Amino acid sequence: MVRLVLERNPAIHLSVSATTRAPRSGEREGVDYRFVSEEAFDRMTEAGELLEWEEIFGHRSGTPAEPVRRALGAGIDVLLELDVTGARHVREVMPRAVLILLEPPTMEELERRLRSRGTETEEGLARRLAKADRELEQREAFDVVIVNDDAERAADEVAAIIDASPQVDGLPEATSGDQAGGTAKGKTRGKANGKKGSSNP
């Protein structure tokens, strides 16, 4: 989904999350994720370098604030790929962030998509489906809900929302020990989905 949205609007800056988990097959450092050690992640949180972060299925992931800050300062739209908890954190920092929920057409289809990736154990699959079910109950936290039953159409809708939304003014500096934050107005292109963080149904 992210690739399709960026094809429609290549000027968007895609935020690359930092994660403590090991790379999966085909994932590229600095493109798909920033892969960091637990110690490095600790330093990032203590220095207030993360816009948001949380523990997900035994590892930690978060959004480095400085690349987002630089892009917004240059007047560039930013797309964040988040789960529901991350989206709520971003809304606290940027009350006018536009949050888009990508919802699978059915839970059965979501399970089929997860299985087709070939990266999940049965236990891991069950955890992700349970998390997705809980997150889909929080639709009211989002400004827009898009059913991802057709990837091209859904990408058209996401890109159109981004194009039509006002530019965020910027992201305030954070103090050490805090998640990066403040009361910046405007919009980060906050996209979260009902499946899991940093992934699309």
trRosetta pair geometry for C-beta under 8 A, 3 or more apart (Angstrom, degrees):
i j d omega theta_ij theta_ji phi_ij phi_ji
1 4 5.8 -58 -151 35 32 110
1 5 6.5 30 154 -18 67 105
1 102 6.4 16 -153 -123 171 164
1 148 6.8 -51 -89 -131 134 134
1 151 6.2 -130 -90 -148 72 95
1 154 6.6 -48 -129 107 110 121
1 155 6.1 -168 -154 -81 66 92
1 158 7.3 83 174 2 104 159
1 193 8.0 124 47 -73 159 141
1 200 3.9 179 15 -142 121 161
1 201 7.9 47 -34 47 138 60
2 5 5.7 -56 -149 36 33 110
2 6 6.3 28 156 -15 67 108
2 14 6.4 81 -178 -127 122 134
2 79 7.0 150 -138 129 96 140
2 81 6.0 -44 -77 -73 131 135
2 191 7.9 167 -91 78 87 148
2 200 6.7 -161 -17 -40 82 133
3 6 5.9 -60 -148 40 29 108
3 7 6.4 37 152 -26 64 103
4 7 5.6 -48 -150 28 33 116
4 8 6.8 28 153 -14 62 104
4 151 6.0 161 -29 156 163 99
4 152 6.7 -138 -157 -106 142 48
4 154 8.0 76 91 81 144 82
4 155 3.5 -80 123 -104 120 158
5 8 5.8 -62 -158 38 34 109
5 9 6.7 -30 163 38 69 96
5 12 7.1 -31 133 44 100 159
5 79 6.8 138 114 -120 140 161
5 155 5.1 -142 -66 -150 63 90
5 158 5.0 -56 -103 99 122 126
5 159 5.3 180 -144 -66 74 89
5 162 7.4 96 -171 -6 115 146
6 9 6.7 -82 -135 70 32 61
6 10 5.9 62 172 -106 75 51
6 12 6.0 -122 -110 59 73 113
6 14 6.4 -35 -81 -49 130 125
6 79 7.7 -123 -71 28 89 155
7 10 7.2 14 -128 -66 20 84
7 155 7.7 21 50 166 103 144
8 155 6.3 158 -14 150 135 103
8 156 7.0 166 -101 -103 158 49
8 159 3.9 -42 105 -108 142 162
9 12 4.9 67 111 -22 105 108
9 77 7.6 -12 143 64 136 138
9 159 5.3 164 -12 -145 113 103
9 162 6.3 -139 38 93 165 137
9 163 6.7 -160 -85 -66 142 96
11 76 6.6 -139 160 -141 87 93
11 77 7.1 75 110 35 91 99
12 76 7.4 138 -139 171 29 90
12 77 5.0 -49 -117 89 77 103
12 78 7.2 138 -171 -110 78 17
12 79 5.1 39 165 -18 127 114
12 162 6.6 -15 -92 173 131 154
12 189 6.8 -35 -147 29 121 160
13 67 7.3 -165 164 156 129 97
13 68 7.8 163 109 -113 129 49
13 71 3.9 -102 32 -132 167 151
13 76 4.9 74 -20 130 116 125
13 77 6.8 172 22 88 78 47
13 78 4.8 -30 73 -105 102 70
13 79 7.1 177 84 19 47 74
14 78 7.9 146 -98 -159 15 61
14 79 5.2 -27 -108 65 63 106
14 81 7.7 13 -163 -17 95 107
15 63 5.5 14 158 -147 139 106
15 64 7.5 -174 -166 53 97 74
15 67 6.5 147 -125 95 74 117
15 68 5.6 8 -100 -75 121 99
15 78 5.9 54 -44 -179 102 104
15 79 6.6 -151 8 85 83 50
15 80 4.7 1 36 -101 138 70
15 81 7.2 -166 67 13 91 72
16 30 6.5 38 155 -166 167 37
16 31 7.0 -127 -115 -169 135 7
16 32 7.4 98 -143 104 102 14
16 33 6.4 163 178 -126 90 24
16 34 5.8 100 127 -27 109 90
16 64 7.5 -1 76 27 72 114
16 67 7.3 13 33 67 85 166
17 33 5.6 -36 77 -126 79 83
17 34 7.0 -143 109 27 35 83
17 61 5.2 25 161 -178 131 103
17 62 6.5 157 -159 78 89 24
17 63 5.8 -55 -108 -87 77 58
17 64 7.7 162 -135 -3 32 78
17 81 7.3 -95 -28 67 118 91
17 197 7.7 114 -109 156 172 109
17 198 5.3 -89 24 -90 150 129
18 33 7.0 112 -124 -178 21 85
18 34 4.3 -35 -102 74 72 109
18 35 7.9 171 -155 -78 61 12
18 36 5.2 4 -171 5 107 127
18 41 6.6 167 135 -105 120 89
18 44 6.5 77 90 9 165 180
18 50 7.3 -102 42 -101 124 109
18 53 7.9 -32 69 -106 100 117
18 61 6.8 167 87 -151 50 55
18 62 5.5 -16 59 63 95 78
18 63 7.7 169 17 -96 82 11
18 64 5.6 87 -23 -45 114 97
19 33 4.9 -33 19 -170 115 139
19 34 7.2 140 17 71 64 57
19 35 6.3 -31 70 -108 82 56
19 36 7.1 144 69 29 30 80
19 59 6.2 49 -179 138 92 125
19 60 7.0 177 -146 94 54 49
19 61 4.3 -9 -101 -102 89 89
19 62 7.9 161 -79 18 52 56
19 198 7.5 -64 -63 -3 135 171
20 35 7.9 99 -127 -160 18 61
20 36 6.2 -54 -91 79 61 74
20 37 6.9 34 -133 177 89 19
20 38 5.3 59 -143 -81 137 63
20 41 5.1 -54 -67 -28 111 151
20 59 4.7 -162 74 -165 89 95
20 60 4.8 47 7 47 121 81
20 61 7.5 -128 13 -66 71 55
21 35 7.6 -86 78 -129 50 92
21 58 7.8 86 -92 95 104 85
21 59 3.8 -28 -59 -112 91 178
21 61 7.5 -25 3 -64 104 100
22 35 7.3 45 -140 -148 30 131
23 27 4.4 -155 -162 74 94 116
23 29 7.2 -70 -80 -62 138 77
23 32 7.8 102 -137 74 97 130
23 33 7.3 -171 -103 55 81 118
23 35 5.6 -61 -54 -72 92 150
24 27 4.9 84 55 -14 72 123
24 119 5.8 -4 -141 -129 138 136
27 31 7.9 -178 -177 75 60 92
27 32 4.2 -107 -154 66 86 155
27 33 6.3 4 176 20 127 102
28 31 3.9 12 88 42 114 123
28 32 5.3 116 46 -1 64 98
29 32 7.9 -33 -65 43 15 83
29 33 7.4 -50 -121 80 43 64
29 34 6.9 59 -163 -125 73 44
29 35 5.7 -78 -109 18 92 103
30 34 6.2 50 -85 -92 50 75
33 61 7.8 -75 -137 -130 123 108
33 198 7.2 39 -85 -167 107 150
34 64 6.9 32 22 -26 150 131
36 40 4.0 -117 -180 89 111 129
36 41 5.3 137 103 -55 121 81
36 44 7.3 51 127 -18 168 136
37 40 4.6 98 52 7 79 100
37 41 6.9 -141 95 -4 43 86
38 41 5.7 -56 -149 37 32 112
38 42 6.4 40 150 -24 64 102
38 60 7.7 99 -122 26 72 120
39 42 5.5 -48 -152 30 33 116
39 43 6.7 33 151 -18 63 102
40 43 5.6 -51 -153 33 36 113
40 44 6.5 38 149 -21 65 103
41 44 5.5 -51 -150 33 36 114
41 45 6.5 32 154 -16 67 103
41 53 7.8 153 -170 -160 105 152
41 60 5.4 125 171 84 154 130
41 62 7.4 130 -150 19 100 120
42 45 6.0 -59 -151 38 30 106
42 46 6.1 25 156 -16 67 111
43 46 5.8 -58 -142 40 29 110
43 47 6.1 17 161 -10 66 113
43 49 8.0 16 121 15 70 134
44 47 6.2 -65 -144 44 25 102
44 49 4.3 -90 -159 62 75 121
44 50 5.5 75 144 -40 106 102
44 53 8.0 116 109 -57 115 155
44 62 7.1 168 119 73 133 139
44 64 7.3 -78 -155 -103 132 84
45 48 7.8 37 180 -70 32 28
45 49 7.5 -81 -61 41 21 81
45 50 5.9 -21 -94 16 61 128
45 53 6.4 -97 -93 49 105 152
45 62 7.5 148 -78 -20 90 170
45 177 7.9 30 141 -138 70 33
45 179 7.7 -30 -142 -82 75 68
46 176 6.4 5 153 -175 64 90
46 177 5.9 -6 -155 -87 52 57
47 176 5.5 -43 -134 -123 38 83
48 65 7.7 -27 144 18 69 148
48 174 3.6 -160 164 119 122 117
48 175 5.6 149 -59 86 164 28
48 176 5.2 -124 -8 -106 110 25
48 177 6.2 -11 -55 37 95 32
48 178 4.8 23 -110 61 111 67
48 179 6.8 157 -143 -133 69 6
48 180 5.7 114 165 -72 83 63
49 64 6.1 -21 150 -140 95 75
49 65 5.9 -157 179 26 43 100
49 66 6.7 -29 -156 -20 88 103
49 174 7.5 -157 -68 61 23 132
49 180 6.9 0 -174 -48 13 111
50 53 4.6 4 151 -32 153 116
50 62 4.0 -10 -150 153 136 137
50 63 6.1 112 -164 65 77 52
50 64 6.3 -59 -105 -98 61 36
50 65 6.1 149 -156 -27 9 94
50 179 5.6 -59 92 -133 83 79
50 180 6.3 -163 90 -1 27 96
51 62 7.4 162 50 172 62 90
51 63 4.2 -42 50 91 109 111
51 64 7.3 37 -4 107 92 14
51 65 4.3 137 -56 -89 80 84
51 68 5.9 16 -53 30 145 154
51 80 7.8 -100 90 -113 147 145
51 89 7.4 128 136 125 72 113
51 90 6.6 33 147 -99 115 83
51 93 6.4 -111 -167 28 87 171
51 171 7.2 -55 -107 -155 114 145
51 179 6.5 45 165 174 18 98
51 180 4.7 -46 -94 59 52 114
51 181 7.4 118 -150 -67 58 72
52 62 6.1 -163 99 -147 46 82
52 63 5.3 34 45 26 78 109
52 82 7.2 32 78 -127 142 131
52 85 8.0 169 170 125 127 77
52 86 4.8 131 116 -145 140 75
52 89 3.6 125 -118 100 125 142
52 90 5.8 -75 -27 -53 140 74
52 93 7.6 -131 -55 -8 97 133
52 179 5.8 45 -96 -165 41 141
53 60 6.1 32 173 178 113 102
53 61 6.6 -169 -145 100 78 37
53 62 2.7 -28 -94 -90 99 121
53 63 7.2 -152 -67 18 69 59
53 86 7.9 28 -93 -107 15 97
53 179 6.8 -164 15 -108 85 113
54 60 7.0 -163 105 -142 25 73
54 61 7.0 -13 60 60 64 73
54 62 7.3 135 7 -81 47 81
54 83 7.8 -89 56 56 138 118
54 85 5.3 40 -45 109 166 137
54 86 6.4 -124 6 -65 119 83
54 89 7.9 -167 -41 -26 109 143
54 197 7.6 178 61 -58 111 157
55 58 7.4 48 178 -75 100 5
55 59 7.1 174 -152 93 70 22
55 60 5.1 -45 -97 -90 65 75
56 59 6.4 -28 66 68 72 71
56 60 7.3 119 17 -116 74 26
56 61 5.7 -22 21 18 124 111
56 83 7.2 138 -104 2 134 149
56 196 7.1 114 -172 -171 132 101
56 197 5.4 -104 -92 30 163 130
57 124 7.0 61 -155 -139 137 91
57 127 6.2 119 -106 124 106 143
57 128 7.6 -6 -73 -71 140 82
61 197 5.9 162 79 121 143 142
61 198 6.3 -99 174 -17 157 137
63 68 6.8 38 156 -34 112 137
63 80 6.0 -3 -114 -138 147 118
63 82 7.4 -37 -49 -86 129 107
63 86 7.0 112 -19 -162 117 122
63 90 7.8 28 34 -79 157 109
64 67 5.6 60 99 15 109 102
64 68 7.3 166 100 -5 62 94
65 68 5.6 -70 -159 44 42 112
65 69 5.8 43 150 -27 78 109
65 171 6.3 -159 -171 138 97 145
65 174 6.4 94 50 -5 174 127
65 180 3.4 72 -91 -6 158 167
66 69 5.4 -52 -142 35 34 115
66 70 6.3 34 159 -20 67 103
67 70 5.8 -52 -144 35 33 110
67 71 6.3 30 158 -17 65 106
68 71 6.0 -58 -149 38 29 108
68 72 6.2 23 158 -13 65 110
68 78 5.3 81 -138 -159 80 163
68 80 7.5 12 -103 -73 129 110
68 171 5.7 54 115 -15 103 158
68 188 6.7 3 -164 -123 122 130
69 72 6.1 -60 -146 41 26 106
69 73 6.1 28 156 -22 63 111
69 170 6.9 47 -149 -170 70 83
69 171 4.4 -105 -96 62 78 115
69 173 7.9 58 -125 -84 151 57
69 180 7.7 -108 -52 -179 118 149
70 73 5.6 -58 -148 37 28 114
70 74 6.4 18 156 -12 64 109
71 74 5.9 -65 -152 41 30 104
71 76 4.3 -84 -174 74 85 114
71 77 7.8 -46 151 79 116 18
71 78 5.0 117 97 -76 137 107
72 75 7.6 52 -177 -69 34 17
72 76 7.0 -99 -75 58 26 67
72 78 6.1 -50 -59 -16 87 127
72 167 7.9 152 -148 175 76 91
72 168 5.3 -47 -139 88 121 110
72 169 7.5 43 166 101 115 26
72 170 4.9 149 124 -116 118 48
72 171 5.7 110 45 -10 150 91
72 186 7.7 128 -157 100 121 145
72 188 7.3 -58 -79 -92 127 86
73 170 5.6 54 -80 -118 69 109
75 167 6.3 2 -154 -171 69 154
77 162 5.9 97 172 -176 155 108
77 167 6.7 -107 -79 -115 78 82
77 189 5.4 54 172 -29 100 125
78 168 7.5 -46 27 31 105 133
78 188 5.1 -38 76 -147 109 85
78 189 5.7 -175 87 26 46 90
79 162 7.3 -30 -82 -105 102 140
79 189 4.3 -39 -94 92 59 124
79 191 6.0 1 -166 5 89 118
80 86 7.5 -145 150 141 121 119
80 90 6.4 166 77 -93 161 157
80 188 5.9 29 -7 147 120 119
80 189 6.7 158 12 85 69 63
80 190 5.0 -15 56 -117 113 61
80 191 6.5 169 77 31 55 66
81 191 5.8 -20 -103 79 55 99
81 192 7.6 127 -170 -99 40 44
81 193 7.8 -7 -164 -5 82 103
81 197 7.6 114 128 -176 78 59
81 198 5.4 90 111 -114 111 46
81 199 7.6 122 159 -6 124 21
81 200 7.6 -71 -149 -57 124 87
82 85 7.9 -130 168 70 103 54
82 86 3.4 -137 -162 96 113 123
82 87 4.7 153 102 -55 131 73
82 90 6.6 -139 -39 -11 170 133
82 190 6.3 -23 21 -167 132 89
82 191 7.0 144 25 82 79 45
82 192 4.3 -48 84 -93 84 94
82 197 6.1 -27 -164 -131 40 86
82 198 7.6 18 -98 -51 27 58
83 86 5.3 93 50 15 63 105
83 87 7.1 -120 104 -8 31 94
83 131 7.8 -30 -156 157 141 121
83 135 6.5 -94 -175 -111 93 147
83 192 5.7 79 -169 -157 11 107
83 193 7.3 -55 -111 56 54 61
83 196 5.8 -39 -91 -176 120 35
83 197 3.6 -69 -24 -68 106 79
83 198 7.7 -46 -35 -2 87 60
84 87 5.5 -55 -148 35 32 114
84 88 6.5 34 155 -21 65 102
84 101 7.9 23 -94 -110 89 108
84 135 4.3 -176 -18 -141 134 100
84 138 5.1 89 -159 75 146 141
84 141 6.5 95 -160 65 97 148
84 192 5.6 128 -80 152 42 144
84 194 7.6 41 -51 -108 110 52
85 88 5.8 -53 -153 32 33 111
85 89 6.7 34 150 -18 64 102
85 197 7.9 -47 49 -70 94 118
86 89 5.6 -52 -152 33 36 113
86 90 6.5 35 152 -18 67 103
86 192 6.5 167 72 -103 94 120
86 197 6.0 94 -6 -117 136 115
87 90 5.7 -53 -150 36 34 111
87 91 6.5 37 151 -22 65 104
87 99 5.0 92 -171 -137 120 126
87 141 6.6 114 107 130 119 122
87 142 7.1 -12 155 -89 152 87
87 190 5.5 124 -132 160 83 123
87 192 3.8 -72 -52 -31 132 147
88 91 5.6 -51 -149 33 34 114
88 92 6.8 39 151 -23 63 100
88 141 6.0 -50 -82 -166 92 141
89 92 5.7 -52 -157 29 35 113
89 93 6.8 24 151 -10 66 105
89 179 6.6 -56 -173 137 125 163
90 93 5.8 -59 -150 41 37 106
90 94 5.9 -25 169 38 74 101
90 97 5.2 -53 138 56 104 178
90 99 7.5 145 82 -86 118 106
90 188 6.2 -102 -175 66 124 135
90 190 4.9 162 107 -108 152 141
91 94 6.8 -77 -126 71 24 63
91 95 6.4 52 179 -119 66 41
91 97 5.6 -123 -96 51 56 118
91 99 6.4 -31 -70 -44 111 135
91 141 7.4 -135 -14 -179 160 95
91 190 7.4 -130 -58 63 74 172
92 95 7.6 11 -141 -76 16 69
92 181 6.8 -14 112 -144 95 133
93 97 7.8 48 74 -29 80 132
93 171 7.2 18 155 -140 122 94
93 179 7.5 -103 -68 119 126 107
93 180 6.9 45 -130 108 147 71
93 181 4.0 -113 -108 -128 99 84
93 182 6.4 47 -156 40 77 49
93 183 7.9 -135 -170 -84 39 27
93 184 6.7 11 152 31 78 98
94 97 4.1 87 99 -44 111 102
94 168 6.4 -18 -152 -133 137 133
94 171 7.2 -57 -67 -103 116 82
94 184 5.1 -30 -103 77 84 96
94 185 7.4 135 -154 -123 73 16
94 186 6.8 -56 -160 69 112 69
94 187 7.0 126 155 -122 128 24
94 188 5.3 104 65 2 165 104
94 190 7.8 168 73 -37 123 128
95 183 6.9 3 -8 -155 111 73
95 185 6.9 -28 54 -111 94 65
96 166 7.7 -29 151 70 132 112
96 168 7.2 164 86 -109 104 84
96 185 5.2 48 9 -165 132 66
96 186 5.4 142 81 60 126 10
96 187 5.4 -82 123 -68 89 71
97 168 7.4 10 -92 -88 67 129
97 187 5.5 122 -122 -143 36 57
97 188 4.7 -18 -121 45 106 82
97 189 8.0 -140 -161 -52 84 7
97 190 4.5 45 164 -6 121 128
98 143 5.3 -77 -154 44 67 153
98 144 7.3 17 177 5 96 110
98 161 6.6 -177 152 155 144 111
98 162 7.8 -178 77 -96 142 53
98 165 5.0 -71 -30 -129 154 158
98 187 5.0 20 -9 -152 93 124
98 188 7.8 -157 33 77 67 42
98 189 6.4 -17 63 -124 103 48
98 190 6.4 169 77 37 46 81
99 141 6.8 -56 112 130 155 78
99 142 4.5 -123 114 -130 104 69
99 143 5.2 126 53 5 69 89
99 144 7.5 175 94 31 51 70
99 190 4.7 -30 -96 94 68 114
99 191 7.6 156 -154 -97 48 26
99 192 6.2 -8 -164 15 97 106
100 142 6.5 90 -128 -169 12 119
100 143 6.9 -44 -73 62 55 90
100 144 4.8 -16 -116 71 77 104
100 145 7.8 161 -164 -91 57 25
100 146 6.2 8 -178 3 104 113
100 158 6.0 125 143 -119 166 90
100 161 6.3 127 -82 90 134 160
100 189 8.0 -12 6 -179 117 74
100 190 7.2 160 16 95 71 59
100 191 4.8 -22 61 -117 103 75
100 192 7.3 156 74 32 50 57
101 139 6.0 -133 54 -130 169 70
101 141 8.0 102 -59 73 126 83
101 142 4.0 -113 -24 -45 107 174
101 144 7.1 -171 26 95 70 53
101 145 4.6 -17 66 -112 109 72
101 146 7.0 168 84 26 55 65
101 192 6.0 -21 -101 81 64 82
101 193 6.6 121 -162 -120 56 35
101 194 6.2 56 -177 -47 102 92
102 146 5.7 -25 -108 72 60 96
102 148 4.8 39 -177 -43 98 126
102 154 6.6 74 -132 -179 104 136
102 158 7.8 -14 -78 -73 108 128
102 191 6.9 34 -21 179 107 102
102 192 7.7 -159 18 104 79 35
102 193 4.0 -30 59 -111 98 99
102 194 6.8 -136 87 7 55 80
102 200 6.1 -20 101 -145 157 85
102 201 5.8 -164 129 19 105 105
103 136 6.4 95 -131 -124 102 103
103 139 7.5 6 -77 -104 134 111
103 145 5.6 21 -15 -174 128 98
103 146 6.8 167 21 80 82 40
103 147 5.2 -44 76 -103 99 57
103 148 6.5 168 67 6 39 84
103 193 7.5 -174 -66 -158 34 73
103 194 5.0 45 -115 -1 63 138
103 201 7.2 7 154 3 15 157
104 107 6.9 107 88 -89 128 32
104 109 5.4 -175 172 86 112 102
104 110 3.9 144 63 -67 178 100
104 113 7.2 -144 -121 16 130 138
104 132 7.5 11 11 -179 125 137
104 147 7.7 12 138 -156 12 70
104 148 6.0 -41 -99 59 43 100
104 194 6.3 -119 3 73 82 116
104 195 6.6 79 -34 -64 117 103
104 201 3.9 -151 -75 -162 91 149
105 109 5.1 29 59 35 94 156
105 147 5.7 73 -93 179 66 109
105 148 7.1 -116 -35 75 75 53
105 149 4.0 72 -69 -90 124 99
106 109 4.6 98 56 5 83 99
106 110 7.1 -142 97 -4 48 84
107 110 5.3 -49 -148 36 39 116
107 111 6.4 43 151 -21 67 100
107 129 6.7 81 -169 -158 105 103
107 132 7.2 147 -124 106 90 125
107 133 6.8 22 -110 -83 133 94
108 111 5.7 -51 -151 34 32 111
108 112 6.5 35 149 -20 63 104
109 112 5.4 -49 -148 34 37 115
109 113 6.4 37 153 -19 66 102
109 149 7.8 16 136 -115 172 75
109 201 7.7 60 115 173 99 113
110 113 5.8 -54 -150 35 32 110
110 114 6.4 31 154 -17 65 106
110 129 6.9 137 110 -116 117 84
110 132 6.0 172 161 153 156 166
110 194 7.8 -80 -102 99 147 101
110 195 6.0 -172 -153 -101 118 105
110 201 5.6 -59 -111 -140 89 108
111 114 5.7 -55 -146 38 32 110
111 115 6.2 31 156 -18 66 107
111 125 7.1 71 -142 179 83 114
111 129 6.0 17 -86 -96 93 129
112 115 5.9 -57 -148 38 29 110
112 116 6.3 31 154 -26 64 107
113 116 5.7 -53 -148 30 31 114
113 117 7.2 39 153 -27 60 96
113 201 6.1 104 65 -177 163 60
114 117 6.0 -49 -164 18 36 113
114 120 5.8 0 164 9 102 150
114 125 5.7 136 128 -132 133 93
114 128 6.1 160 -129 97 150 142
114 129 7.3 -120 16 -63 162 89
114 195 7.5 -180 -70 -159 108 125
115 118 7.5 42 167 -66 45 48
115 120 7.3 -85 -96 54 44 115
115 125 6.9 35 -76 -121 76 141
117 120 6.9 66 75 -7 110 95
120 124 4.3 -144 -157 95 85 114
120 125 4.3 110 136 -64 134 82
120 128 6.7 -77 -123 8 146 139
121 124 4.5 94 47 9 78 103
121 125 6.8 -138 91 -7 39 86
122 125 5.6 -52 -145 35 30 114
122 126 6.5 32 154 -21 63 104
123 126 5.8 -54 -152 33 30 111
123 127 6.6 30 151 -18 64 104
124 127 5.7 -53 -150 34 34 112
124 128 6.4 30 155 -16 67 106
125 128 5.9 -58 -148 38 31 108
125 129 6.3 27 156 -17 66 108
126 129 5.9 -57 -146 38 29 109
126 130 6.3 29 156 -19 64 108
127 130 5.9 -59 -149 37 29 110
127 131 6.3 28 154 -18 65 107
128 131 5.6 -53 -146 37 32 111
128 132 6.3 36 154 -22 65 105
128 195 6.8 15 173 178 104 79
128 196 5.5 -47 -144 -57 100 130
129 132 5.5 -50 -146 34 32 114
129 133 6.5 36 153 -22 64 103
130 133 5.7 -52 -151 32 32 113
130 134 6.7 31 152 -16 64 103
131 134 5.8 -56 -152 37 34 110
131 135 6.2 29 153 -18 67 109
131 195 8.0 59 94 170 99 35
131 196 6.2 60 98 -94 134 84
132 135 5.7 -58 -145 38 31 109
132 136 6.2 32 158 -23 66 106
132 194 5.3 75 -160 144 83 77
132 195 4.8 -7 -102 -122 119 41
132 196 6.8 -60 -69 -46 89 71
133 136 6.0 -53 -146 32 28 110
133 137 7.2 33 152 -23 57 102
134 137 5.9 -57 -165 25 35 114
134 138 7.5 23 146 -14 63 106
135 138 5.8 -63 -163 33 44 110
135 194 4.9 173 101 -144 111 63
135 195 7.8 -89 60 -6 144 11
136 139 6.6 13 -176 -52 51 94
136 194 4.3 50 -76 -152 86 133
138 141 4.9 2 159 2 98 119
138 142 7.9 98 123 -16 77 92
139 142 6.0 -66 -170 32 50 109
139 145 5.4 3 -156 -81 110 140
142 145 5.9 107 90 -67 132 77
142 192 7.1 -136 -93 55 118 105
144 157 8.0 -169 158 154 137 111
144 161 6.0 -108 13 -115 168 153
146 154 5.2 123 148 -142 125 91
146 157 5.2 160 -122 100 136 142
146 158 6.6 -103 11 -60 168 84
147 154 7.4 -122 90 -93 41 113
148 151 6.7 32 -170 -93 92 58
148 154 4.6 26 -116 -89 69 166
148 193 7.7 -2 -16 -137 144 119
148 200 7.1 -172 -147 175 166 96
148 201 4.8 140 69 73 140 113
149 153 7.9 -13 71 61 74 125
149 154 7.5 140 36 -48 47 116
150 153 4.2 46 91 22 114 113
150 154 6.3 161 80 -16 58 88
151 154 5.8 -58 -142 40 28 109
151 155 6.1 29 159 -20 65 108
152 155 5.9 -55 -147 36 27 110
152 156 6.5 33 151 -22 61 104
153 156 5.5 -51 -153 31 34 115
153 157 6.6 33 151 -19 65 103
154 157 5.7 -54 -153 35 35 112
154 158 6.4 33 152 -17 68 104
155 158 5.7 -51 -143 37 35 110
155 159 6.1 33 158 -17 67 108
156 159 6.0 -59 -146 40 26 108
156 160 6.2 26 156 -20 64 110
157 160 5.8 -56 -146 36 28 111
157 161 6.5 30 155 -20 63 105
158 161 5.8 -56 -152 33 31 111
158 162 6.5 31 152 -18 65 105
158 191 6.7 28 -145 -108 126 135
159 162 5.7 -54 -150 35 33 113
159 163 6.3 32 154 -18 66 107
160 163 5.7 -54 -146 38 32 111
160 164 6.1 21 159 -13 66 113
161 164 6.0 -65 -144 43 27 104
161 165 6.1 27 159 -30 65 113
162 165 6.0 -61 -144 27 26 111
162 189 5.2 14 -115 -118 105 132
165 187 5.2 -96 150 104 121 171
165 189 7.4 143 65 -97 143 81
166 186 6.3 -117 114 -144 99 72
166 187 5.9 125 77 4 69 122
167 186 6.1 -24 121 -162 45 122
167 187 6.8 -129 -161 49 14 94
168 171 7.6 31 138 -51 133 75
168 184 6.5 50 180 142 108 117
168 185 7.4 -176 -149 113 70 41
168 186 3.0 130 -135 117 47 120
168 187 4.5 -138 -60 53 89 38
168 188 5.5 7 -37 -54 157 55
169 184 5.9 -156 67 -170 94 91
169 185 5.5 41 10 69 124 74
169 186 4.3 176 -5 -28 68 135
170 184 5.6 -128 85 -138 54 130
170 186 7.4 77 6 30 40 146
171 180 6.6 33 162 148 120 122
171 182 7.5 135 -176 38 54 111
171 184 5.3 -84 -107 -24 37 163
171 188 7.7 41 -72 -66 111 123
172 180 7.7 170 83 175 64 83
172 181 7.0 4 67 131 104 25
172 182 3.1 5 47 18 142 157
172 183 7.3 30 -9 34 141 48
172 184 5.4 -166 -17 -52 86 100
173 180 7.5 -85 -170 -145 28 92
173 182 7.6 57 50 -38 40 137
174 178 5.2 -148 -175 86 105 101
174 179 6.7 -107 -134 126 148 29
174 180 3.7 -113 -36 -115 135 55
174 181 5.9 64 -101 19 103 57
174 182 7.6 -137 -84 -34 65 93
175 178 5.2 54 64 20 78 122
178 181 6.5 -100 147 30 116 105
192 197 8.0 -36 -141 -108 89 63
193 196 7.5 -9 82 41 100 34
193 199 7.0 -103 58 88 135 60
193 200 5.8 149 -48 -123 166 51
193 201 5.8 -162 177 -19 133 90
194 201 6.8 8 58 -52 85 128
195 199 5.9 -84 94 96 121 106
195 200 7.2 90 33 174 135 15
195 201 4.9 160 -36 -76 129 79
196 199 5.1 20 73 44 93 122
